[in-house]
Amino acid sequence: MNRFLLGGFAVLVLMELSLFWWQGRAEVEAAAPPPLPMATEPATLPSADAGDMVGPELPDATELSREQRRFGRYDRDRDGRISRAEMLSTRADGFRKLDKDGNNLLTFEEWAVATVDKFDGSDGDRDGFLTPAEFRKTAPPPKPRAKCSC
């Protein structure tokens, strides 16, 4: 019973607060300055000939650090912070590629398809086993070495 009374009291207090807020906004708008009178003559438009006029200098673009660029790639809504959804959004394409049936559930078979395909492609004699020579085919390609700038 006390909860009902307390709830009713809270509703009344909130209604009074909203009424005061609404009236306060009306008073602020009533005290706004009057609009400026309209000019009788239209302002002269600039001509297409710029003559000796020179525009302002272009702003210099600041060089972003590697970490700032990385942060910018994740911060999709540009609010200066990264949400969990923004962090996981970079993984969505990889997930969709693995989710073959498109049900947003990744089964073991769908997850392991890349490994199974790699095994099947390397097993030349199709005996279900990899010899050392066949296993060498599963190694990732070596990364090209950076040329020395000495």
VEXKOL-802759 format. One line per field, with one value per atom (N, C-alpha, C, O): residue number from 1; residue in three letters; z negated, y, x. Coordinates in nm, 2 decimals. Each point is the difference from the previous one (the first is absolute). Layout:
# residues N
n [NUM/...]
res [ALA/...]
c3 [Z/...]
c2 [Y/...]
c1 [X/...]
END
This chain:
# residues 150
n [1/1/1/1/2/2/2/2/3/3/3/3/4/4/4/4/5/5/5/5/6/6/6/6/7/7/7/7/8/8/8/8/9/9/9/9/10/10/10/10/11/11/11/11/12/12/12/12/13/13/13/13/14/14/14/14/15/15/15/15/16/16/16/16/17/17/17/17/18/18/18/18/19/19/19/19/20/20/20/20/21/21/21/21/22/22/22/22/23/23/23/23/24/24/24/24/25/25/25/25/26/26/26/26/27/27/27/27/28/28/28/28/29/29/29/29/30/30/30/30/31/31/31/31/32/32/32/32/33/33/33/33/34/34/34/34/35/35/35/35/36/36/36/36/37/37/37/37/38/38/38/38/39/39/39/39/40/40/40/40/41/41/41/41/42/42/42/42/43/43/43/43/44/44/44/44/45/45/45/45/46/46/46/46/47/47/47/47/48/48/48/48/49/49/49/49/50/50/50/50/51/51/51/51/52/52/52/52/53/53/53/53/54/54/54/54/55/55/55/55/56/56/56/56/57/57/57/57/58/58/58/58/59/59/59/59/60/60/60/60/61/61/61/61/62/62/62/62/63/63/63/63/64/64/64/64/65/65/65/65/66/66/66/66/67/67/67/67/68/68/68/68/69/69/69/69/70/70/70/70/71/71/71/71/72/72/72/72/73/73/73/73/74/74/74/74/75/75/75/75/76/76/76/76/77/77/77/77/78/78/78/78/79/79/79/79/80/80/80/80/81/81/81/81/82/82/82/82/83/83/83/83/84/84/84/84/85/85/85/85/86/86/86/86/87/87/87/87/88/88/88/88/89/89/89/89/90/90/90/90/91/91/91/91/92/92/92/92/93/93/93/93/94/94/94/94/95/95/95/95/96/96/96/96/97/97/97/97/98/98/98/98/99/99/99/99/100/100/100/100/101/101/101/101/102/102/102/102/103/103/103/103/104/104/104/104/105/105/105/105/106/106/106/106/107/107/107/107/108/108/108/108/109/109/109/109/110/110/110/110/111/111/111/111/112/112/112/112/113/113/113/113/114/114/114/114/115/115/115/115/116/116/116/116/117/117/117/117/118/118/118/118/119/119/119/119/120/120/120/120/121/121/121/121/122/122/122/122/123/123/123/123/124/124/124/124/125/125/125/125/126/126/126/126/127/127/127/127/128/128/128/128/129/129/129/129/130/130/130/130/131/131/131/131/132/132/132/132/133/133/133/133/134/134/134/134/135/135/135/135/136/136/136/136/137/137/137/137/138/138/138/138/139/139/139/139/140/140/140/140/141/141/141/141/142/142/142/142/143/143/143/143/144/144/144/144/145/145/145/145/146/146/146/146/147/147/147/147/148/148/148/148/149/149/149/149/150/150/150/150]
res [MET/MET/MET/MET/ASN/ASN/ASN/ASN/ARG/ARG/ARG/ARG/PHE/PHE/PHE/PHE/LEU/LEU/LEU/LEU/LEU/LEU/LEU/LEU/GLY/GLY/GLY/GLY/GLY/GLY/GLY/GLY/PHE/PHE/PHE/PHE/ALA/ALA/ALA/ALA/VAL/VAL/VAL/VAL/LEU/LEU/LEU/LEU/VAL/VAL/VAL/VAL/LEU/LEU/LEU/LEU/MET/MET/MET/MET/GLU/GLU/GLU/GLU/LEU/LEU/LEU/LEU/SER/SER/SER/SER/LEU/LEU/LEU/LEU/PHE/PHE/PHE/PHE/TRP/TRP/TRP/TRP/TRP/TRP/TRP/TRP/GLN/GLN/GLN/GLN/GLY/GLY/GLY/GLY/ARG/ARG/ARG/ARG/ALA/ALA/ALA/ALA/GLU/GLU/GLU/GLU/VAL/VAL/VAL/VAL/GLU/GLU/GLU/GLU/ALA/ALA/ALA/ALA/ALA/ALA/ALA/ALA/ALA/ALA/ALA/ALA/PRO/PRO/PRO/PRO/PRO/PRO/PRO/PRO/PRO/PRO/PRO/PRO/LEU/LEU/LEU/LEU/PRO/PRO/PRO/PRO/MET/MET/MET/MET/ALA/ALA/ALA/ALA/THR/THR/THR/THR/GLU/GLU/GLU/GLU/PRO/PRO/PRO/PRO/ALA/ALA/ALA/ALA/THR/THR/THR/THR/LEU/LEU/LEU/LEU/PRO/PRO/PRO/PRO/SER/SER/SER/SER/ALA/ALA/ALA/ALA/ASP/ASP/ASP/ASP/ALA/ALA/ALA/ALA/GLY/GLY/GLY/GLY/ASP/ASP/ASP/ASP/MET/MET/MET/MET/VAL/VAL/VAL/VAL/GLY/GLY/GLY/GLY/PRO/PRO/PRO/PRO/GLU/GLU/GLU/GLU/LEU/LEU/LEU/LEU/PRO/PRO/PRO/PRO/ASP/ASP/ASP/ASP/ALA/ALA/ALA/ALA/THR/THR/THR/THR/GLU/GLU/GLU/GLU/LEU/LEU/LEU/LEU/SER/SER/SER/SER/ARG/ARG/ARG/ARG/GLU/GLU/GLU/GLU/GLN/GLN/GLN/GLN/ARG/ARG/ARG/ARG/ARG/ARG/ARG/ARG/PHE/PHE/PHE/PHE/GLY/GLY/GLY/GLY/ARG/ARG/ARG/ARG/TYR/TYR/TYR/TYR/ASP/ASP/ASP/ASP/ARG/ARG/ARG/ARG/ASP/ASP/ASP/ASP/ARG/ARG/ARG/ARG/ASP/ASP/ASP/ASP/GLY/GLY/GLY/GLY/ARG/ARG/ARG/ARG/ILE/ILE/ILE/ILE/SER/SER/SER/SER/ARG/ARG/ARG/ARG/ALA/ALA/ALA/ALA/GLU/GLU/GLU/GLU/MET/MET/MET/MET/LEU/LEU/LEU/LEU/SER/SER/SER/SER/THR/THR/THR/THR/ARG/ARG/ARG/ARG/ALA/ALA/ALA/ALA/ASP/ASP/ASP/ASP/GLY/GLY/GLY/GLY/PHE/PHE/PHE/PHE/ARG/ARG/ARG/ARG/LYS/LYS/LYS/LYS/LEU/LEU/LEU/LEU/ASP/ASP/ASP/ASP/LYS/LYS/LYS/LYS/ASP/ASP/ASP/ASP/GLY/GLY/GLY/GLY/ASN/ASN/ASN/ASN/ASN/ASN/ASN/ASN/LEU/LEU/LEU/LEU/LEU/LEU/LEU/LEU/THR/THR/THR/THR/PHE/PHE/PHE/PHE/GLU/GLU/GLU/GLU/GLU/GLU/GLU/GLU/TRP/TRP/TRP/TRP/ALA/ALA/ALA/ALA/VAL/VAL/VAL/VAL/ALA/ALA/ALA/ALA/THR/THR/THR/THR/VAL/VAL/VAL/VAL/ASP/ASP/ASP/ASP/LYS/LYS/LYS/LYS/PHE/PHE/PHE/PHE/ASP/ASP/ASP/ASP/GLY/GLY/GLY/GLY/SER/SER/SER/SER/ASP/ASP/ASP/ASP/GLY/GLY/GLY/GLY/ASP/ASP/ASP/ASP/ARG/ARG/ARG/ARG/ASP/ASP/ASP/ASP/GLY/GLY/GLY/GLY/PHE/PHE/PHE/PHE/LEU/LEU/LEU/LEU/THR/THR/THR/THR/PRO/PRO/PRO/PRO/ALA/ALA/ALA/ALA/GLU/GLU/GLU/GLU/PHE/PHE/PHE/PHE/ARG/ARG/ARG/ARG/LYS/LYS/LYS/LYS/THR/THR/THR/THR/ALA/ALA/ALA/ALA/PRO/PRO/PRO/PRO/PRO/PRO/PRO/PRO/PRO/PRO/PRO/PRO/LYS/LYS/LYS/LYS/PRO/PRO/PRO/PRO/ARG/ARG/ARG/ARG/ALA/ALA/ALA/ALA/LYS/LYS/LYS/LYS/CYS/CYS/CYS/CYS/SER/SER/SER/SER/CYS/CYS/CYS/CYS]
c3 [0.00/0.00/0.00/0.07/-0.15/0.00/0.13/0.04/0.04/0.13/0.09/0.08/-0.08/0.08/-0.04/0.09/-0.22/-0.04/0.04/0.04/-0.06/0.04/0.15/0.04/0.04/0.14/0.04/0.09/-0.15/0.03/-0.03/0.08/-0.20/-0.04/0.10/0.04/0.01/0.09/0.14/0.06/-0.02/0.12/-0.01/0.09/-0.20/-0.03/0.00/0.06/-0.12/-0.01/0.14/0.04/0.04/0.14/0.09/0.08/-0.10/0.07/-0.03/0.09/-0.22/-0.04/0.05/0.05/-0.05/0.06/0.15/0.04/0.03/0.14/0.03/0.10/-0.18/0.01/-0.02/0.08/-0.18/-0.03/0.11/0.04/0.01/0.11/0.13/0.07/-0.04/0.12/-0.01/0.09/-0.21/-0.02/0.01/0.05/-0.11/0.01/0.14/0.03/0.05/0.15/0.07/0.08/-0.12/0.06/-0.03/0.08/-0.21/-0.04/0.07/0.04/-0.02/0.07/0.15/0.05/0.01/0.14/0.01/0.10/-0.20/0.00/-0.01/0.05/-0.12/-0.02/0.11/-0.02/0.12/0.11/0.07/0.01/0.05/0.06/0.13/0.06/-0.02/0.12/0.13/-0.01/0.11/0.12/0.06/-0.01/0.08/0.07/0.12/0.06/-0.04/0.12/0.13/0.01/0.09/0.13/0.07/0.00/0.07/0.08/0.13/0.05/-0.01/0.11/0.13/0.10/-0.09/0.12/-0.02/-0.11/0.21/-0.01/0.00/0.06/-0.13/0.00/0.14/0.07/-0.04/0.13/0.00/-0.09/0.20/0.02/0.05/0.09/-0.13/0.05/0.15/0.04/0.03/0.15/0.01/-0.10/0.22/0.02/0.02/-0.02/0.04/0.02/-0.14/-0.07/0.03/-0.14/0.00/-0.11/0.22/0.01/-0.08/0.02/-0.11/-0.08/-0.13/-0.09/0.07/-0.13/-0.01/0.09/-0.21/-0.03/-0.12/-0.10/0.11/-0.11/-0.12/0.01/-0.11/-0.12/0.03/0.09/-0.17/0.02/-0.04/-0.09/0.16/-0.04/-0.13/-0.03/-0.06/-0.12/0.03/0.09/-0.18/0.02/-0.07/-0.11/0.19/-0.06/-0.09/0.03/-0.15/-0.09/0.03/0.04/-0.06/0.03/-0.12/-0.12/0.14/-0.11/-0.03/0.09/-0.21/-0.04/0.04/0.03/-0.03/0.04/-0.09/0.04/-0.17/-0.10/0.02/-0.02/0.06/0.02/0.12/0.00/0.11/0.12/-0.04/0.05/-0.13/-0.04/-0.08/0.02/-0.11/-0.08/0.09/-0.02/0.12/0.09/0.08/0.04/0.00/0.07/-0.08/0.06/-0.19/-0.08/-0.05/-0.01/-0.01/-0.05/0.12/0.06/-0.03/0.12/-0.02/0.10/-0.22/-0.01/-0.04/-0.02/0.01/-0.02/-0.13/-0.01/-0.10/-0.12/-0.10/-0.12/0.16/-0.08/-0.09/-0.09/0.10/-0.08/0.09/0.09/-0.13/0.08/-0.08/-0.11/0.16/-0.07/0.04/0.09/-0.16/0.02/0.15/0.07/-0.03/0.13/0.11/0.10/-0.12/0.09/0.01/0.10/-0.22/0.00/0.07/0.07/-0.08/0.06/0.15/0.07/-0.03/0.14/0.10/0.11/-0.15/0.09/0.03/0.09/-0.19/0.02/0.07/0.03/0.00/0.06/0.14/0.03/0.05/0.14/-0.01/0.08/-0.17/-0.01/-0.05/0.04/-0.13/-0.05/0.11/0.01/0.06/0.11/0.11/0.06/-0.04/0.10/-0.05/0.08/-0.22/-0.05/-0.02/0.01/-0.03/-0.02/0.13/0.07/-0.02/0.14/0.01/0.11/-0.21/0.01/-0.03/0.01/-0.06/-0.03/-0.11/0.00/-0.10/-0.11/-0.13/-0.11/0.13/-0.11/-0.11/-0.12/0.14/-0.09/0.07/0.11/-0.18/0.06/-0.06/-0.11/0.19/-0.04/0.01/0.06/-0.12/0.01/0.14/0.04/0.04/0.14/0.08/0.08/-0.11/0.07/-0.04/0.09/-0.22/-0.05/0.06/0.03/-0.02/0.04/0.15/0.04/0.04/0.14/0.06/0.10/-0.14/0.05/-0.02/0.09/-0.21/-0.03/0.08/0.05/-0.04/0.07/0.15/0.06/0.00/0.14/0.01/0.11/-0.20/0.01/-0.01/0.07/-0.16/-0.01/0.13/0.05/0.00/0.13/0.11/0.09/-0.08/0.11/-0.01/0.10/-0.22/-0.02/0.01/0.03/-0.05/0.00/0.14/0.06/0.00/0.15/0.03/0.10/-0.18/0.03/-0.05/0.01/-0.08/-0.06/-0.09/0.01/-0.09/-0.09/-0.14/-0.09/0.07/-0.13/-0.10/-0.11/0.16/-0.08/0.07/0.13/-0.20/0.07/-0.03/-0.12/0.22/-0.01/-0.03/0.02/-0.06/-0.02/0.12/-0.01/0.13/0.12/0.03/0.04/-0.07/0.02/-0.11/0.03/-0.15/-0.11/0.03/-0.04/0.11/0.04/0.08/0.00/0.07/0.09/-0.09/0.05/-0.17/-0.09/-0.06/-0.07/0.08/-0.06/0.06/0.13/-0.20/0.06/0.08/-0.03/0.14/0.08/-0.08/-0.08/0.10/-0.08/0.04/0.12/-0.22/0.02/0.07/-0.03/0.13/0.07/-0.10/-0.08/0.08/-0.09/0.05/0.12/-0.21/0.04/0.05/-0.06/0.16/0.05/-0.09/-0.06/0.04/-0.09/0.06/0.12/-0.20/0.06/-0.05/-0.04/0.03/-0.04/0.10/-0.03]
c2 [-0.12/0.12/0.13/0.10/-0.11/0.12/0.02/0.12/-0.22/0.02/0.08/0.08/-0.11/0.07/0.14/0.09/-0.06/0.14/0.08/0.11/-0.18/0.06/0.02/0.11/-0.20/0.01/0.12/0.08/-0.07/0.11/0.13/0.10/-0.09/0.13/0.03/0.12/-0.22/0.03/0.05/0.09/-0.14/0.04/0.15/0.08/-0.05/0.14/0.10/0.11/-0.15/0.08/0.02/0.11/-0.21/0.01/0.09/0.07/-0.08/0.08/0.15/0.09/-0.06/0.14/0.05/0.11/-0.19/0.04/0.03/0.09/-0.18/0.03/0.12/0.07/-0.04/0.12/0.13/0.09/-0.09/0.11/0.01/0.12/-0.23/0.01/0.06/0.08/-0.12/0.04/0.15/0.08/-0.03/0.14/0.08/0.11/-0.16/0.07/0.02/0.10/-0.20/0.01/0.10/0.08/-0.07/0.10/0.14/0.09/-0.06/0.13/0.04/0.11/-0.21/0.03/0.04/0.10/-0.17/0.04/0.13/0.07/-0.04/0.13/0.12/0.10/-0.12/0.11/0.00/0.08/-0.15/0.00/0.14/0.06/-0.01/0.13/-0.01/-0.10/0.22/0.00/-0.02/0.02/-0.07/-0.03/0.13/0.11/-0.11/0.12/0.04/-0.09/0.22/0.04/-0.04/0.00/-0.03/-0.05/0.13/0.10/-0.12/0.11/0.01/-0.09/0.22/0.02/-0.03/-0.05/0.08/-0.03/-0.13/-0.02/-0.06/-0.12/0.03/0.10/-0.17/0.02/-0.02/-0.09/0.16/-0.02/-0.13/-0.04/-0.03/-0.13/0.02/0.09/-0.17/0.02/-0.04/-0.09/0.15/-0.04/-0.12/-0.05/-0.01/-0.12/0.03/-0.08/0.21/0.04/0.03/0.09/-0.17/0.01/0.12/0.05/-0.02/0.11/-0.03/-0.11/0.20/-0.02/-0.07/-0.02/-0.03/-0.06/-0.14/-0.07/0.04/-0.12/-0.06/0.06/-0.19/-0.07/-0.03/0.02/-0.07/-0.04/-0.11/-0.08/0.07/-0.12/-0.13/0.00/-0.10/-0.13/-0.05/0.02/-0.09/-0.04/-0.12/-0.08/0.07/-0.11/-0.13/0.01/-0.12/-0.12/-0.06/0.00/-0.04/-0.06/-0.14/-0.07/0.02/-0.13/-0.09/0.03/-0.12/-0.09/-0.11/-0.05/0.02/-0.11/-0.13/-0.01/-0.09/-0.14/-0.04/-0.06/0.09/-0.04/0.08/-0.05/0.18/0.08/-0.05/0.00/-0.04/-0.05/-0.14/-0.02/-0.06/-0.13/0.03/-0.07/0.16/0.04/0.05/-0.04/0.12/0.05/-0.10/0.01/-0.12/-0.11/-0.07/-0.04/0.03/-0.07/0.09/-0.04/0.17/0.10/0.04/0.10/-0.18/0.02/0.13/0.07/-0.04/0.11/0.13/0.10/-0.11/0.12/0.07/0.13/-0.20/0.06/0.00/0.04/-0.08/0.00/-0.12/0.00/-0.10/-0.12/-0.12/0.02/-0.14/-0.12/-0.09/-0.04/0.01/-0.09/-0.14/-0.03/-0.06/-0.14/-0.04/-0.08/0.14/-0.03/0.05/-0.07/0.19/0.05/-0.08/-0.02/-0.03/-0.09/-0.13/-0.05/-0.01/-0.12/0.01/-0.10/0.22/0.02/-0.04/-0.04/0.05/-0.03/-0.15/-0.05/-0.03/-0.14/-0.06/-0.12/0.21/-0.05/-0.06/-0.10/0.16/-0.06/-0.13/-0.09/0.07/-0.14/-0.10/-0.11/0.15/-0.09/-0.03/-0.12/0.21/-0.02/-0.10/-0.08/0.10/-0.09/-0.14/-0.10/0.08/-0.14/-0.06/-0.12/0.21/-0.05/-0.03/0.08/-0.20/-0.04/-0.01/0.04/-0.08/-0.01/0.13/0.01/0.09/0.13/0.01/0.09/-0.18/0.00/0.08/-0.01/0.07/0.07/-0.09/0.05/-0.17/-0.10/-0.07/-0.05/0.04/-0.05/-0.14/-0.02/-0.09/-0.13/-0.04/0.07/-0.18/-0.04/-0.03/0.03/-0.09/-0.03/0.13/0.00/0.10/0.13/0.06/0.06/-0.06/0.06/-0.07/0.06/-0.19/-0.08/-0.02/-0.07/0.13/-0.03/0.05/-0.07/0.18/0.04/-0.10/-0.03/-0.03/-0.10/-0.13/-0.06/0.03/-0.13/0.02/-0.09/0.21/0.03/0.00/-0.05/0.10/0.01/-0.15/-0.03/-0.05/-0.14/-0.07/-0.07/0.08/-0.07/0.05/-0.09/0.21/0.05/-0.05/-0.01/-0.02/-0.04/-0.15/-0.05/-0.03/-0.14/-0.05/-0.03/0.03/-0.04/-0.14/-0.02/-0.08/-0.13/-0.05/-0.11/0.20/-0.02/-0.12/-0.08/0.06/-0.11/0.04/-0.09/0.22/0.04/0.04/0.03/-0.03/0.03/0.09/0.00/0.09/0.09/-0.05/-0.02/0.00/-0.03/0.14/0.10/-0.11/0.13/0.09/0.12/-0.18/0.08/0.06/0.12/-0.19/0.05/0.11/0.10/-0.12/0.10/0.13/0.10/-0.10/0.12/0.09/0.12/-0.17/0.08/0.08/0.10/-0.14/0.07/0.13/0.08/-0.07/0.12/0.13/0.00/0.10/0.13/0.05/-0.02/0.10/0.05/0.10/0.07/-0.07/0.09/0.14/0.03/0.06/0.14/0.06/-0.04/0.13/0.06/0.09/0.07/-0.09/0.08/0.15/0.02/0.07/0.14/0.02/-0.05/0.13/0.03/0.10/0.09/-0.11/0.08/0.14/0.01/0.09/0.14/0.06/0.12/-0.20/0.04/0.09/0.05]
c1 [0.08/-0.08/0.09/-0.03/0.14/0.09/0.06/0.03/0.00/0.06/-0.10/0.05/-0.18/-0.10/0.00/-0.01/0.01/-0.01/0.13/-0.01/0.12/0.13/0.00/0.05/-0.09/-0.01/-0.09/0.04/-0.16/-0.09/0.06/-0.01/0.08/0.07/0.11/0.01/0.06/0.11/-0.06/0.06/-0.17/-0.06/-0.05/0.02/-0.07/-0.05/0.12/0.00/0.11/0.12/0.06/0.03/-0.03/0.05/-0.09/0.05/-0.18/-0.09/0.02/0.00/0.02/0.03/0.13/0.00/0.10/0.13/-0.01/0.06/-0.13/-0.02/-0.08/0.03/-0.13/-0.08/0.09/-0.01/0.09/0.09/0.11/0.03/0.02/0.09/-0.06/0.06/-0.18/-0.07/-0.03/0.01/-0.06/-0.02/0.13/0.00/0.10/0.13/0.05/0.05/-0.07/0.04/-0.08/0.05/-0.18/-0.09/0.04/0.00/0.05/0.04/0.13/0.02/0.07/0.12/-0.03/0.06/-0.15/-0.03/-0.08/0.02/-0.10/-0.07/0.09/-0.02/0.14/0.09/0.11/0.09/-0.11/0.10/-0.01/-0.10/0.21/0.01/-0.09/-0.01/-0.05/-0.08/0.09/0.12/-0.18/0.08/0.05/-0.07/0.18/0.06/-0.09/-0.05/0.03/-0.08/0.07/0.12/-0.20/0.05/0.05/-0.06/0.17/0.05/-0.08/-0.05/0.02/-0.09/0.08/-0.06/0.19/0.08/0.08/0.06/-0.06/0.08/0.15/0.04/0.04/0.14/0.06/-0.05/0.15/0.06/0.08/0.07/-0.09/0.07/0.14/0.02/0.08/0.13/0.00/-0.07/0.16/0.01/0.09/0.07/-0.07/0.08/0.15/0.08/-0.05/0.14/0.06/-0.05/0.14/0.06/0.10/0.03/0.03/0.09/0.13/0.06/-0.02/0.12/-0.03/0.09/-0.21/-0.04/0.07/0.01/0.04/0.07/-0.07/-0.03/0.00/-0.07/0.10/0.12/-0.18/0.09/0.09/-0.03/0.13/0.10/-0.07/-0.08/0.11/-0.05/0.06/0.12/-0.20/0.06/0.09/-0.02/0.13/0.09/-0.06/-0.06/0.07/-0.05/0.10/0.12/-0.16/0.09/0.02/-0.09/0.21/0.04/-0.05/0.05/-0.13/-0.05/0.10/0.07/-0.06/0.09/-0.06/-0.12/0.20/-0.05/-0.11/-0.10/0.11/-0.10/-0.13/-0.11/0.12/-0.12/-0.07/-0.13/0.20/-0.06/-0.08/-0.11/0.18/-0.06/-0.12/-0.11/0.11/-0.12/-0.11/-0.12/0.15/-0.10/-0.07/-0.11/0.18/-0.06/-0.10/-0.11/0.13/-0.10/-0.11/-0.12/0.14/-0.10/-0.09/0.03/-0.13/-0.09/-0.08/-0.02/-0.03/-0.09/0.07/-0.06/0.19/0.09/-0.04/0.01/-0.04/-0.03/0.12/-0.02/0.13/0.12/0.01/0.09/-0.17/0.01/-0.05/-0.08/0.13/-0.04/-0.09/0.04/-0.15/-0.10/0.04/0.08/-0.15/0.03/-0.05/0.07/-0.18/-0.05/0.10/0.02/0.04/0.09/0.13/0.06/-0.02/0.12/-0.03/0.09/-0.20/-0.03/-0.04/0.00/-0.03/-0.05/0.11/-0.03/0.15/0.11/0.01/0.06/-0.12/0.00/-0.12/0.00/-0.10/-0.12/0.02/-0.06/0.14/0.03/0.06/-0.04/0.13/0.07/-0.10/0.00/-0.09/-0.10/-0.10/-0.04/-0.01/-0.09/0.06/-0.07/0.20/0.07/0.00/-0.02/0.03/0.00/-0.14/-0.01/-0.09/-0.13/-0.07/-0.06/0.08/-0.04/-0.15/-0.05/-0.03/-0.14/-0.07/-0.12/0.19/-0.06/-0.10/-0.08/0.09/-0.09/0.06/-0.06/0.17/0.07/0.04/0.03/-0.02/0.06/0.12/-0.02/0.13/0.12/0.01/0.04/-0.06/0.02/0.15/0.08/-0.04/0.13/0.05/0.11/-0.20/0.03/0.02/0.09/-0.17/0.02/0.13/0.07/-0.04/0.12/0.13/0.10/-0.11/0.11/0.02/0.09/-0.19/0.01/0.13/0.05/0.01/0.13/0.10/0.09/-0.08/0.10/-0.03/0.10/-0.22/-0.03/0.03/0.06/-0.09/0.04/0.15/0.05/0.02/0.15/0.05/0.10/-0.16/0.05/-0.03/0.09/-0.21/-0.04/0.08/0.04/0.00/0.08/0.15/0.07/-0.03/0.14/0.02/0.11/-0.22/0.01/-0.01/-0.10/0.22/0.01/-0.04/-0.07/0.10/-0.03/-0.14/-0.04/-0.03/-0.13/-0.01/-0.10/0.20/0.00/-0.05/-0.01/-0.02/-0.05/0.12/-0.03/0.15/0.11/0.10/0.00/0.07/0.09/0.14/0.04/0.04/0.14/0.07/-0.06/0.19/0.07/0.01/-0.01/0.02/0.00/-0.14/-0.01/-0.10/-0.13/-0.03/-0.06/0.11/-0.02/0.07/-0.05/0.16/0.07/-0.09/0.02/-0.12/-0.09/-0.09/-0.06/0.04/-0.10/0.06/-0.07/0.20/0.07/-0.05/-0.01/-0.01/-0.03/0.12/0.11/-0.14/0.11/0.08/-0.05/0.18/0.09/-0.03/-0.03/0.04/-0.02/0.12/0.11/-0.13/0.12/0.07/-0.06/0.19/0.08/0.02/0.00/0.00/0.01/0.14/0.10/-0.09/0.13/0.07/-0.06/0.19/0.08/0.01/0.03/-0.05/0.01/0.13/0.01/0.10/0.13/0.06/0.11]
END
